[in-house]
């Protein structure tokens, strides 16, 4: 290499901007060194790989290079596009390399191409690359095999991903993390935990990425004990101060029903990002604490953290669950007017739910018609659910007809409409729904529940007989039901018309729903006073809601049930959070310690509070305030629409 070439290479090694690179490139051309392989590679590397580079300039350089590019040169372009907004170009350059170049792919080529394939979600190309890796003899390389695992995982081929992982002769920590993340993202949380146990048995230590992936699984199945253990490990390896680990901890604690611990992690963070604030706001939202969610939002804005669409989703969720109609409308409006964010179908869905829960069904319908996504079935399905709560047959039929028109109806919609007809004693409408259910052979999503006992997560389905302790569980359930009945529980059909419909769509009175089995097992395998935490994939039905309430009273247990929409907290036979007084806009939080005799009586979907209404701000110190009202007020109880 001549002296001029050496000087230019040194200049390129210190280059940090495209302006400097263009000046250096002009010297290269003036000195006739633009065909020099080393200089060309340095120019190309900066343009394709550097953060301040330019892929378009890299393409220009590459296309004007006269000689056959080296494997490294191809790799720079394939790598650059694999992490760009146009990953398809990475695959195109890989194909071009195979067809027109003497240079052959190496382990880096395959790794970058697999990264691009992972991002474009192409299983045929993934299979093709897998075959090329085998033919090239690179399958034993940990980096290439790990990228294969990630590629198959992103394309939904979990079984093939695990097969590749299992056949790896050498696995590093990155390989283990990739497989755990694969299981977690696929919803196979038990397999993620099993992989973690296997990892420990083989003497592989965890890092921050392992913990974040496992915390995600803990959050989904409410495995609080496992999450607490991972929190301790994060402290031991000193990664708990990492923003993304702390964010994962906040999300895990919030989704496991432990808001106090989530707040503790939040308060201990030195640095916070928008995801940190969003995690807390959404956490309060799904727990029905709309006031606290709004308070956190104000602190977020005061801290000069700009909210995004997810922030407002958490806010609207909290307002919806707590019935804060005025506040919900206010924040929905400032979303676009003050923060210039465009609402999407999820935000409109929250607003429809907000009005619907408050009984303002006409406003809910108006919100759908004025939205930019009025043809989205989610909005009409939300309205249908509200019509069931308030037994509004007329609007229920409007929502159902729209779902049929959009060809977006499912078994759950028919079940909701059947319930509305049943409540209205409309035999003709009920019969038509029954006919449609049978003619379409509709089937609902199977219900299941998770409960964590010790360090094990147990899953139950309706009428489950697969658990190894099944006989004991059903025996225990019988005793639990008897004690709940003595405490005031009245078993009822989860849907009054169930016996006349196909069992494929509606449960029957003698059905053992998954949460009942989980509660029975929890009582059987935990000591007195232990809080039971149940996670359910569907909405909690009316009968199970009542059952849980009286089990909480009979056994003096706190029971937290998380369904697909919100949390239900029970302690001493009462809901810790009842709802809001819609007509006054007053937040009511009734605790089991308050004496409600003569003040509360239950009437189906409603709770009526007479004379004095106990208003309580539920916080760590159990601070109580009382407010009197002289006239009778009606409070809508939490929705329990799943049948």
C-alpha positions in Angstrom: 0.0 0.0 0.0 1.4 3.4 -1.0 1.9 6.2 1.4 -1.1 8.2 0.0 -3.3 5.2 0.4 -2.2 4.8 4.1 -2.9 8.4 4.8 -6.4 8.2 3.3 -7.2 5.0 5.2 -6.2 6.7 8.5 -8.4 9.6 7.6 -11.3 7.3 6.9 -10.8 5.5 10.3 -11.2 8.9 12.0 -14.2 10.0 9.9 -17.4 10.8 11.8 -19.7 12.5 9.3 -20.8 12.3 5.7 -19.4 15.8 5.0 -15.9 14.6 6.0 -16.4 11.4 4.0 -17.3 13.3 0.8 -14.2 15.4 1.1 -12.0 12.3 1.7 -13.8 10.6 -1.2 -12.9 13.6 -3.5 -9.2 13.2 -2.6 -9.5 9.5 -3.4 -10.9 10.2 -6.9 -8.3 13.0 -7.5 -5.4 10.6 -6.6 -6.9 7.8 -8.7 -7.3 5.5 -5.7 -11.1 4.8 -6.0 -10.4 1.3 -7.2 -8.1 0.5 -4.2 -9.8 -2.5 -2.4 -8.9 -1.3 1.2 -10.0 2.3 0.6 -13.2 1.1 -1.1 -14.0 -1.2 1.8 -13.4 1.6 4.3 -15.6 4.1 2.4 -18.3 1.5 2.0 -18.2 0.4 5.6 -18.7 3.9 6.9 -21.6 4.7 4.5 -23.4 1.3 5.1 -22.8 0.6 8.8 -22.1 3.9 10.6 -25.0 5.7 12.4 -24.1 8.9 10.5 -23.6 7.1 7.2 -25.8 7.0 4.1 -27.0 3.7 2.5 -27.9 5.5 -0.7 -24.3 6.7 -1.0 -23.1 3.2 -0.1 -25.1 1.8 -3.0 -23.6 4.5 -5.4 -20.1 3.5 -4.3 -20.9 -0.2 -4.6 -22.4 0.0 -8.1 -19.4 2.0 -9.5 -16.8 -0.3 -8.2 -15.2 -2.0 -11.2 -13.7 -5.1 -9.5 -15.6 -8.0 -8.0 -16.4 -6.9 -4.4 -15.0 -8.9 -1.5 -17.2 -10.9 0.9 -16.7 -8.1 3.4 -18.0 -5.5 1.0 -21.1 -7.5 0.3 -21.5 -8.0 4.1 -21.4 -4.2 4.7 -24.4 -3.6 2.5 -26.3 -6.7 3.6 -25.7 -5.7 7.2 -26.6 -2.0 6.7 -30.0 -2.8 5.1 -30.8 -5.6 7.6 -31.1 -3.0 10.3 -32.6 -0.2 8.2 -36.2 0.6 7.3 -35.8 -1.4 4.1 -34.6 -4.9 5.2 -35.8 -6.4 1.9 -32.8 -4.8 0.1 -30.6 -6.8 2.4 -32.1 -10.0 0.9 -31.8 -8.6 -2.6 -28.1 -8.0 -2.2 -27.7 -11.5 -0.7 -29.4 -13.0 -3.8 -27.2 -10.8 -6.1 -24.1 -12.0 -4.3 -25.0 -15.6 -4.9 -25.8 -15.0 -8.6 -23.1 -12.6 -9.8 -20.1 -12.7 -7.4 -17.1 -14.9 -7.1 -17.1 -14.1 -3.4 -19.1 -16.6 -1.2 -21.2 -16.0 1.9 -19.5 -16.5 5.3 -21.0 -16.7 8.8 -21.5 -12.9 8.9 -23.3 -12.9 5.6 -25.8 -15.5 6.8 -26.2 -13.8 10.2 -27.1 -10.5 8.5 -29.4 -12.1 5.9 -31.2 -14.0 8.6 -31.7 -10.8 10.6 -33.3 -9.2 7.5 -35.4 -12.3 7.0 -36.6 -12.1 10.6 -37.8 -8.6 10.0 -39.6 -9.2 6.7 -41.3 -12.3 8.1 -40.5 -14.6 5.2 -40.6 -18.3 6.2 -39.7 -19.5 2.6 -36.5 -17.4 2.6 -35.8 -18.6 6.2 -35.9 -22.2 5.0 -33.8 -21.4 2.0 -31.1 -19.7 4.2 -31.3 -22.7 6.6 -30.5 -25.0 3.7 -27.6 -22.8 2.5 -26.2 -22.7 6.1 -26.2 -26.5 6.3 -24.6 -26.8 2.8 -21.9 -24.3 3.7 -21.0 -26.1 7.0 -21.9 -23.2 9.3 -24.7 -24.8 11.3 -22.3 -25.5 14.2 -21.6 -21.8 14.6 -23.4 -20.4 17.6 -24.0 -17.0 16.0 -25.5 -18.4 12.8 -27.7 -20.9 14.7 -28.9 -18.3 17.2 -30.0 -16.1 14.3 -31.8 -19.1 12.8 -33.6 -19.5 16.1 -34.6 -15.8 16.1 -35.7 -16.0 12.4 -37.9 -19.0 12.9 -39.3 -17.5 16.1 -40.3 -14.3 14.3 -42.0 -16.3 11.6 -44.0 -18.3 14.2 -42.2 -21.6 13.7 -41.4 -22.2 17.4 -41.0 -26.0 17.0 -38.3 -25.6 14.3 -36.6 -22.9 16.3 -36.5 -25.2 19.4 -35.2 -28.0 17.2 -32.3 -25.8 15.9 -31.6 -24.7 19.4 -31.6 -28.3 20.8 -29.2 -29.5 18.1 -26.7 -26.7 18.7 -23.4 -28.3 19.7 -22.3 -25.2 21.6 -24.7 -22.6 23.1 -23.8 -19.2 24.5 -25.9 -16.9 26.7 -27.3 -15.2 23.7 -28.6 -18.5 22.3 -30.4 -19.2 25.6 -31.9 -15.7 25.7 -33.1 -16.1 22.1 -34.9 -19.3 22.9 -36.5 -18.0 26.1 -37.7 -14.9 24.2 -39.0 -17.1 21.5 -41.2 -19.0 24.0 -42.3 -15.8 25.8 -43.3 -14.0 22.6 -45.2 -17.1 21.4 -47.2 -17.2 24.7 -45.6 -20.4 25.7 -44.7 -19.1 29.2 -44.4 -22.5 30.9 -41.8 -23.5 28.3 -39.9 -20.2 28.9 -39.7 -21.1 32.7 -38.6 -24.6 31.8 -35.9 -23.3 29.6 -34.7 -21.0 32.5 -34.6 -24.1 34.8 -32.6 -26.0 32.2 -30.3 -23.1 31.8 -29.5 -23.1 35.5 -29.0 -26.9 35.5 -26.4 -26.4 32.7 -24.6 -23.8 34.8 -25.4 -20.8 32.5 -25.7 -17.5 34.3 -28.4 -15.0 33.4 -28.1 -11.4 32.3 -30.4 -8.5 32.0 -31.9 -9.8 28.7 -32.8 -13.1 30.3 -34.5 -11.4 33.2 -36.5 -9.1 30.9 -37.8 -12.0 28.8 -38.7 -14.0 31.9 -40.4 -11.0 33.6 -42.6 -10.7 30.5 -43.8 -14.3 31.0 -44.3 -13.7 34.7 -46.5 -10.7 33.9 -48.7 -12.8 31.5 -49.3 -15.6 33.9 -49.3 -13.5 37.1 -46.3 -15.5 38.5 -45.6 -12.9 41.2 -43.3 -15.2 43.3 -41.2 -16.0 40.2 -41.1 -12.2 39.5 -39.9 -11.4 43.0 -37.2 -14.0 42.7 -36.0 -12.5 39.3 -36.1 -9.0 41.0 -33.7 -10.4 43.6 -31.4 -11.9 40.9 -31.4 -8.5 39.1 -30.2 -6.9 42.3 -27.6 -9.5 42.8 -26.1 -9.1 39.3 -26.6 -5.3 39.6 -28.7 -4.7 36.6 -31.9 -3.5 38.4 -30.9 0.1 37.7 -31.1 -0.5 34.0 -34.1 1.4 32.6 -35.4 -1.5 30.5 -35.0 -4.0 33.4 -36.9 -1.5 35.7 -39.6 -1.0 33.1 -40.0 -4.8 32.9 -40.3 -5.0 36.7 -42.9 -2.3 36.8 -45.0 -4.0 34.1 -44.6 -7.4 35.9 -45.7 -6.1 39.3 -48.6 -4.1 37.9 -49.9 -7.1 35.9 -49.5 -9.4 38.9 -51.7 -7.1 41.0 -48.9 -5.6 43.1 -49.1 -1.9 42.4 -47.3 -1.0 45.6 -44.2 -2.9 44.4 -44.5 -1.3 41.0 -44.5 2.2 42.6 -41.5 1.1 44.7 -39.5 0.3 41.6 -40.7 3.5 39.9 -39.6 5.7 42.9 -36.2 4.0 43.0 -35.4 4.7 39.4 -32.8 7.5 38.7 -33.6 7.7 35.0 -37.0 7.2 33.5 -38.3 7.2 29.9 -41.7 7.4 28.3 -42.2 3.6 28.7 -41.6 3.9 32.4 -44.4 6.4 32.8 -46.7 4.5 30.5 -46.2 1.3 32.5 -47.4 3.0 35.6 -50.3 4.8 34.0 -51.5 1.6 32.3 -51.0 -0.3 35.5 -53.3 2.1 37.4 -55.7 2.0 34.5 -56.2 -1.8 34.4 -56.6 -1.8 38.2 -59.4 0.7 37.8 -57.5 3.6 39.5 -58.3 6.3 37.0 -57.6 9.2 39.4 -54.1 7.9 40.1 -53.5 7.4 36.4 -54.4 11.0 35.8 -52.2 12.1 38.6 -49.2 10.2 37.2 -50.0 11.7 33.7 -49.7 15.2 35.2 -46.4 14.4 36.9 -45.2 13.0 33.6 -46.0 16.2 31.7 -44.4 18.2 34.6 -41.3 16.1 34.2 -41.1 17.2 30.5 -41.6 13.7 29.2 -43.7 13.9 26.1 -46.7 11.4 26.2 -47.5 9.2 23.3 -50.5 7.3 22.0 -49.9 4.5 24.6 -50.0 7.0 27.4 -53.5 8.2 26.5 -54.6 4.6 26.0 -53.7 3.9 29.7 -55.4 7.1 30.8 -58.7 6.4 28.9 -58.6 2.8 30.2 -58.4 4.1 33.8 -61.2 6.6 33.2 -63.4 4.0 31.5 -62.9 1.4 34.4 -63.6 4.1 37.0 -66.4 5.8 35.2 -64.7 9.2 35.0 -66.6 10.4 31.9 -65.8 14.1 32.2 -62.1 13.4 32.7 -62.0 10.8 29.9 -63.5 13.2 27.4 -61.2 16.0 28.5 -58.0 13.9 28.0 -59.3 12.5 24.7 -59.7 16.0 23.4 -56.3 17.3 24.5 -54.7 14.2 23.0 -55.0 15.9 19.6 -55.4 19.5 20.4 -52.5 19.9 22.8 -50.2 17.0 22.0 -51.0 16.6 18.3 -51.6 12.8 18.5 -54.1 11.1 16.2 -56.5 8.7 18.1 -56.6 5.2 16.7 -59.3 2.5 17.0 -58.1 1.6 20.5 -58.6 5.1 21.8 -62.1 5.3 20.2 -62.8 1.9 21.7 -62.0 3.2 25.2 -64.3 6.2 24.6 -67.1 3.9 23.4 -66.6 1.8 26.5 -66.4 4.9 28.7 -69.8 6.1 27.6 -71.2 2.6 27.4 -70.3 1.7 31.0 -71.8 5.1 32.2 -75.1 4.2 30.5 -74.7 7.0 27.9 -75.3 4.6 25.0 -76.4 7.3 22.5 -73.1 9.1 23.0 -71.3 5.9 22.6 -73.1 5.4 19.2 -72.3 9.0 18.2 -68.6 8.4 19.1 -68.6 5.5 16.7 -70.2 7.4 13.8 -67.9 10.4 14.2 -64.7 8.3 14.5 -62.3 7.7 11.6 -62.7 3.9 12.1 -66.5 3.6 12.3 -66.3 0.4 10.2 -64.1 -1.4 12.7 -65.9 -4.3 14.4 -64.1 -3.7 17.7 -66.2 -0.5 18.3 -69.5 -2.2 17.5 -68.6 -5.2 19.7 -67.8 -2.8 22.6 -71.2 -1.1 22.1 -72.8 -4.5 22.1 -71.2 -5.4 25.5 -72.5 -2.1 26.9 -76.0 -2.9 25.6 -75.9 -6.2 27.5 -74.9 -4.4 30.8 -77.8 -1.9 30.4 -80.2 -4.3 28.8 -80.7 -2.0 25.8 -82.3 -4.3 23.2 -82.8 -1.6 20.5 -79.1 -0.5 20.3 -78.0 -4.1 20.8 -79.7 -5.1 17.6 -78.2 -2.1 15.8 -74.7 -3.2 16.9 -75.3 -6.9 16.1 -76.7 -6.1 12.6 -73.6 -4.0 11.9 -71.3 -6.8 13.0 -73.1 -9.2 10.7 -72.9 -6.6 7.9 -69.2 -6.3 8.4 -68.9 -10.1 8.4 -66.9 -9.8 11.7 -69.3 -11.6 14.1 -68.1 -14.4 16.3 -69.6 -16.8 18.9 -69.1 -14.3 21.7 -71.3 -11.7 19.9 -74.1 -14.2 19.5 -73.9 -15.1 23.2 -74.1 -11.4 24.2 -77.1 -10.8 21.9 -78.8 -14.0 23.2 -78.3 -12.7 26.8 -79.9 -9.3 25.8 -82.9 -11.1 24.2 -83.2 -13.3 27.3 -83.2 -10.3 29.6 -85.9 -8.6 27.5 -88.0 -11.8 27.5 -87.9 -11.7 23.7 -88.5 -15.3 22.8 -88.5 -14.7 19.0 -85.1 -12.9 19.1 -83.7 -15.6 21.4 -84.9 -18.3 19.0 -83.3 -16.6 16.0 -79.9 -16.4 17.9 -80.1 -20.0 18.8 -80.8 -20.9 15.2 -77.8 -18.9 14.0 -75.5 -20.4 16.6 -76.4 -23.9 15.4 -76.3 -23.1 11.7 -72.9 -21.5 11.8 -71.5 -24.2 14.2 -70.0 -21.4 16.3 -67.6 -22.1 19.1 -66.3 -19.8 21.8 -62.7 -19.5 22.8 -61.9 -22.1 25.6 -61.6 -20.5 29.0 -58.5 -21.1 31.1 -57.1 -19.8 34.4 -53.6 -19.7 35.9 -52.6 -19.6 39.5 -49.1 -19.6 41.0 -48.4 -21.9 43.9 -44.8 -21.5 45.2 -42.6 -21.5 42.2 -45.0 -23.4 40.0 -47.7 -22.0 37.7 -50.8 -24.3 37.3 -53.2 -23.9 34.4 -56.8 -25.0 34.5 -59.5 -25.2 31.8 -63.3 -25.6 32.2 -64.2 -29.0 33.7 -60.4 -29.8 33.8 -59.6 -33.4 34.5 -55.9 -33.3 33.4 -54.3 -32.0 36.5 -52.5 -34.8 38.5 -54.5 -33.8 41.6 -57.8 -33.5 39.8 -59.7 -35.8 42.2 -58.6 -33.8 45.3 -59.3 -30.5 43.6 -62.9 -31.4 42.8 -63.4 -32.7 46.3 -62.0 -29.4 47.7 -64.2 -27.5 45.3 -67.3 -29.1 46.7 -66.4 -28.1 50.2 -65.5 -24.6 49.0 -68.9 -24.2 47.3 -70.7 -25.4 50.5 -68.9 -22.9 52.7 -69.5 -20.1 50.1 -73.2 -20.9 50.1 -73.2 -20.6 53.9 -71.6 -17.2 53.5 -74.4 -16.1 51.1 -73.4 -17.4 47.7 -76.3 -18.5 45.5 -75.2 -20.7 42.6 -76.7 -19.6 39.3 -76.4 -20.4 35.6 -73.7 -18.3 34.0 -76.4 -17.6 31.4 -80.0 -18.2 32.2 -80.6 -19.6 28.7 -77.7 -22.0 28.7 -79.7 -25.2 29.0 -81.5 -24.4 25.8 -78.4 -23.7 23.8 -75.6 -25.8 22.5 -73.0 -26.4 25.2 -70.3 -25.5 22.7 -71.2 -21.8 23.1 -72.7 -21.4 26.6 -71.8 -23.0 29.9 -74.3 -24.8 32.0 -75.1 -24.5 35.7 -73.1 -27.5 36.7 -70.0 -26.5 34.7 -66.8 -26.1 36.7 -65.3 -22.9 35.3 -61.5 -22.7 35.3 -61.2 -19.9 37.9 -63.3 -22.0 40.4 -60.8 -24.9 40.0 -57.9 -22.5 40.4 -59.4 -21.0 43.5 -60.1 -24.4 45.0 -56.5 -25.5 44.3 -55.1 -22.3 45.7 -57.1 -22.8 49.0 -55.9 -26.4 49.1 -52.2 -25.6 48.6 -51.7 -22.3 50.4 -51.7 -21.4 54.1 -54.5 -19.4 55.7 -54.3 -15.7 54.9 -52.3 -16.1 51.7 -53.5 -13.8 48.8 -54.7 -15.8 45.8 -53.9 -14.4 42.4 -55.8 -15.8 39.4 -55.3 -14.9 35.7 -58.1 -15.6 33.2 -58.1 -15.3 29.4 -61.8 -14.4 29.2 -64.1 -12.1 31.1 -65.3 -13.3 34.5 -68.9 -14.5 34.3 -71.5 -13.4 36.8 -71.7 -16.6 38.7 -67.9 -16.9 39.1 -67.8 -13.2 40.2 -70.3 -13.9 42.9 -68.6 -17.2 43.8 -65.2 -15.4 44.3 -66.8 -12.7 46.4 -68.3 -15.2 48.9 -65.2 -17.5 48.9 -63.2 -14.4 49.9 -65.7 -13.8 52.8 -66.0 -17.5 53.9 -62.2 -18.1 54.0 -61.2 -14.5 54.9 -58.8 -14.4 51.9 -57.9 -11.6 49.6 -58.5 -12.8 46.0 -57.3 -10.9 43.0 -58.6 -12.0 39.6 -57.2 -10.6 36.4 -59.4 -11.2 33.3 -58.8 -10.0 29.8 -60.0 -6.5 30.5 -59.3 -5.6 34.2 -58.5 -6.6 37.7 -61.2 -7.7 40.3 -60.0 -7.3 43.9 -61.9 -9.1 46.7 -61.3 -8.9 50.4 -63.6 -10.1 53.1 -66.4 -10.7 50.7 -66.5 -7.2 49.2 -65.0 -5.6 46.1 -62.2 -3.4 47.3 -63.0 -1.0 44.5 -66.8 -0.8 43.7 -67.0 1.9 40.9 -67.9 5.6 40.7 -71.1 7.5 41.2 -71.6 8.4 37.5 -74.3 11.0 38.1 -72.2 13.0 40.6 -68.8 12.3 39.1 -67.7 11.3 42.6 -65.2 8.5 43.1 -66.5 5.9 45.5 -64.2 3.3 47.0 -65.9 1.0 49.5 -63.8 -1.1 51.7 -64.7 -4.3 53.5 -64.0 -2.7 56.8 -66.9 -0.2 56.3 -70.2 -1.1 57.8 -72.6 -1.2 54.9 -75.6 -2.7 56.6 -78.7 -0.8 55.7 -76.8 1.1 53.1 -76.1 -1.3 50.3 -78.4 -3.9 48.7 -77.7 -5.8 45.6 -80.2 -6.0 42.7 -78.9 -7.9 39.8 -76.6 -5.7 37.7 -76.8 -2.8 40.2 -75.9 -1.9 43.7 -78.2 0.7 45.4 -76.8 2.8 48.1 -79.3 4.5 50.5 -78.9 7.5 52.7 -75.2 7.7 53.7 -72.6 6.8 51.1 -69.3 5.7 52.5 -66.5 7.3 50.4 -63.0 6.1 51.0 -59.7 7.0 49.5 -57.9 3.7 49.5 -54.2 4.1 50.0 -51.3 2.6 51.9 -52.3 4.3 55.2 -56.1 3.5 54.8 -57.1 7.1 55.0 -60.9 7.5 55.3 -63.2 10.3 54.5 -67.0 10.3 54.6 -69.6 12.1 52.6 -73.4 12.1 53.1 -76.0 12.2 50.5 -79.7 12.4 51.3 -81.2 10.9 48.3 -80.9 7.4 46.8 -78.1 7.0 44.3 -77.5 4.2 41.9 -74.0 2.9 41.2 -73.2 0.5 38.3 -71.2 -2.4 39.6 -68.2 -3.7 37.6 -69.0 -5.3 34.3 -69.0 -9.1 34.4 -70.2 -9.8 30.9 -68.4 -13.0 30.0 -70.7 -16.0 29.9 
